[in-house]
Amino acid sequence: MISSILFAVQSTVPNTYTSWGLSEFLYITGACLLCLLIIPRVVWYPHVGPKMPLPFPSVFNNPSVATFLAAMAAGHILGVGAVLGLTNLGIL
């Protein structure tokens, strides 16, 4: 049996989901590119293993596949955090 208090609480909780569109895509893409520019320069061994065939190897520090995957993972974490934070603030 559901208490009526739960219905009162549920109606006061704001709707925090977002509909993913072009602006959210751009925020996550920008975060991924930023991480791809920074992370290969701060990883201890960015060139160990097979190289990632990127279009501008000197700009991205010619990272290995593992470094590229780490940069993309960090970029998605930062991008999704930024999108959710900006959505909660009402900016997006």
CORTA-V211211 format. One record per pair of residues at least 6 apart in sequence whose C-alpha atoms are under 7 Angstrom apart, sorted by sequence separation. I is the first residue (numbers start at 0). J is the second residue. D is the distance in whole Angstrom. If there is no record, write none. Layout:
# CORTA-V211211
i & j & d
I & J & D
I & J & D
This chain:
# CORTA-V211211
i & j & d
39 & 45 & 6
85 & 91 & 6
50 & 61 & 7
51 & 62 & 6
50 & 62 & 6
51 & 63 & 5
50 & 63 & 4
51 & 64 & 5
49 & 63 & 5
50 & 64 & 6
48 & 63 & 6
49 & 64 & 6
46 & 62 & 6
47 & 63 & 6
45 & 62 & 6
46 & 63 & 5
45 & 63 & 6
40 & 60 & 7
39 & 60 & 6
45 & 66 & 6
36 & 59 & 5
39 & 62 & 6
35 & 59 & 7
39 & 66 & 6
35 & 67 & 7
38 & 70 & 6
35 & 70 & 5
34 & 70 & 5
35 & 71 & 7
31 & 70 & 7
34 & 73 & 7
31 & 71 & 6
34 & 74 & 5
31 & 74 & 4
30 & 74 & 5
31 & 75 & 6
27 & 74 & 7
30 & 77 & 6
27 & 75 & 6
30 & 78 & 5
27 & 78 & 4
26 & 78 & 6
27 & 79 & 6
26 & 82 & 7
23 & 82 & 6
17 & 86 & 7
15 & 87 & 6
